[in-house]
Amino acid sequence: MLNKSNNFKHDLVHNLAEIQTDKSMRDFLDVLLTADEFEEISIRLQILKKLLKGQTQRKVAKVLGVGIATVTRGAAELKVKKAKVEGMIKR
């Protein structure tokens, strides 16, 4: 199953990378994700952006109305992958 899962992830990434306009991306994500999943991913991106700007975890949680554990998860991921992520996220 792991190999199949990796192939599925590769296929997803490839398809996302092929999308060229914001509208096309939005249309694709509307089909692919539930409204709740889309919201969750959107919030996760905002968490990363705010943390990269240097905001504290508590402030991010308060501003976005999410639990501190959600922000802490994002912060933990950034510690490991900050160099990779920094250049990809438009602040």
C-alpha positions in Angstrom: 0.0 0.0 0.0 2.9 2.4 0.8 4.2 2.3 -2.8 0.7 2.8 -4.2 0.2 5.7 -1.8 3.4 7.3 -3.0 2.3 6.9 -6.6 -1.0 8.6 -5.7 0.8 11.5 -4.0 3.1 11.9 -7.0 0.0 12.0 -9.3 -1.7 14.6 -7.1 1.4 16.8 -7.0 1.9 16.5 -10.8 -1.7 17.4 -11.4 -1.6 20.4 -9.1 1.7 21.6 -10.7 0.0 21.5 -14.1 -2.7 24.0 -13.1 -1.9 27.4 -14.5 -4.5 29.8 -13.3 -6.0 30.7 -9.9 -9.5 30.0 -11.2 -8.5 26.6 -12.5 -6.9 25.8 -9.2 -9.9 26.9 -7.3 -12.2 24.8 -9.5 -10.0 21.8 -9.1 -9.8 22.1 -5.3 -13.6 22.6 -5.1 -14.0 19.3 -6.8 -11.2 17.5 -5.0 -11.9 18.7 -1.4 -14.9 19.1 0.8 -15.6 22.7 2.0 -14.2 21.7 5.4 -11.0 20.3 3.9 -10.5 23.4 1.8 -11.0 25.6 4.9 -8.6 23.5 6.9 -5.8 23.7 4.3 -6.4 27.4 3.9 -6.0 27.9 7.7 -2.9 25.8 7.7 -1.3 28.1 5.1 -2.2 31.2 7.1 -0.6 29.6 10.2 2.6 29.0 8.3 2.6 32.5 6.9 2.1 34.1 10.3 4.8 32.0 11.9 7.2 32.8 9.2 6.5 36.5 9.8 7.6 35.9 13.4 4.3 36.0 15.2 4.0 34.0 18.4 2.1 30.8 18.4 -0.4 32.2 20.9 -1.0 35.3 18.8 -1.5 33.1 15.6 -4.0 30.9 17.5 -5.9 33.9 18.7 -6.0 35.8 15.4 -7.1 32.7 13.4 -9.4 31.3 16.1 -7.7 27.9 16.2 -6.3 25.8 19.0 -2.8 26.3 20.2 -2.2 22.6 19.3 -3.0 23.3 15.7 -0.5 26.1 15.6 2.1 24.1 17.5 1.9 21.4 14.8 2.6 24.0 12.1 5.5 25.3 14.1 7.0 21.9 14.6 6.8 21.2 10.9 8.5 24.6 10.2 11.4 23.7 12.5 12.1 20.7 10.3 11.3 22.0 6.9 11.6 25.8 7.2 14.3 26.1 4.5 12.2 24.2 2.0 9.0 26.1 2.8 10.2 29.6 3.1 10.8 30.2 -0.6 7.5 28.6 -1.6 5.1 30.6 0.5 4.2 34.1 -0.6 3.8 36.2 2.4 
